[in-house]
């Protein structure tokens, strides 16, 4: 089953959940604020995608970081530390497909999720 990680207040996450239901794709939603961010999952996603894909540098949470934090190199380890403290730093939604991870909800990501669900 696909696990969708996101925030219940995130418009993109709500669109993704609605789309999954319309497509008849079995899934489970994991709210990053209410349910927490599992460190082991975060590290696996970071290895699979890298910090540039997983961290949302355009969001209000990133912009709220001190300028020196924003300017520092974003290594995978630093990204994990930041995201564990502030899960809203992650791009959303994160689709955990078991063997792969898909981040975001554009047409390309929708196709990847649809393909994984059909497998």
Secondary structure, DSSP 4 states (H G I P E B T S, - for coil): -EEEEE-TT-HHHHHHHHHHHHHT--EEEEETTTS---HHHHHHHHHHH-HHHHB-TTSHHHHTS-HHHHHS---HHHHHHHHHH-GGGB-S-EEE-SS-EEES-SHHHHHHHHHHHH-
